[in-house]
């Protein structure tokens, strides 16, 4: 039995769900509320205090990259990590770029910019009590801003962030060219890892026109979504 502990709006949780769908593995979801952080429930599940966490046959695996590799070992078909060293290395580099760079752009855009946070903070706290939802309107953007400033993205001006995203999306379009997938000739973990971050960026007022202005990226996102969403 597989149980996924998650926040639905997290791109890393989306990454794991999509891998499970590709692997055609049934699973149950344990949706956590934001109060799980305050009460310590989340740290009882994962001492690091992060989601996703995946329980499989009594074993708890944390961190989306570790979870995906566990699933790849346990359910090797269809494979999402190529066996050829050069392709395997490229998948790793693109996954790391998505997880450690693109993620901070989507985080900053969705949860610190007021016009986006008005939509996404209520989504994050929709399972919480009213007092938590009320406090989160102020606390979540402030804490997220501190996090993205420490990483670096949050120190940039809106114009600089816009230029960065244009450069990232444009480079992805260049990498794709006329190819169907990012690495090799089949769907890989690289496609899923990059897709889930861009999916979040595209949900913001800033990201929508940038991504939609790059047709081959839009077509690729449609392919990844179709190949990885629940049947």
C-alpha positions, 0 to 999 in steps of 0.5 A: 500500500502506498500513502502520499502525505502532501499539500496538493498545491506543492509542485513536489507533491505533483511531481510524485503524483505524476510519477505514480500515475505513469507507473500505474500504481494505486495510492491513497492521499493524506492531505495535510493542513497548514496547522500540521506545521504548527502542531508538529504533526508534519515533523512526526511524519517527516522529521525535516518538516517537509512534504511530500512524504511517501509511505510504502509497505511500512517504509517512509521515504521523504524528499521528492527526488528520493521518492521518485528513485524509490518508485523507479527501483520498485516499479521499473516499468515504464522507466523514467530514468534512462540507463544510458549514462549521458542521458541519465546525467542530463535528467539529473541536471534538469531535475536539479535545475527545476527543484533548486532554481525554478521552484524559488521563482514559482514560490516567490510569484505565488506566495509573496506577490499580493495579487497572486497570494490572494488566490494561493494562500487560501488554497494552501489553507483551505482545510484549516480552521478560520483563525489559521486561514486569517493569520496565514494571509499575513504570515505565509507571504512574510515567511515565504519572502524571507525564504526566497530572499535568503535564496536570492530570488526574493532580493530581485526586482519584479522586472529582474524576475520577469527577465529571468523567467523569460530567459529560463522559458526561452532557453527551454524552448531552445533546448526542445527545438522540435523534439517531443521530450527534453531528454531522448525520445521518451518521457523522463523524470526531467520532463515531469520535474520541469513541468510541475514548476512551470505549471505553477509559474504559468498559474501566475499573472506574470508567468502566463504570458511568458510561457504562452508566448513560447509555442513549443514549450506550450505544446511540450507541457500539453504532452507531459500533462496528457502523459502523466495525469490520472487516468 
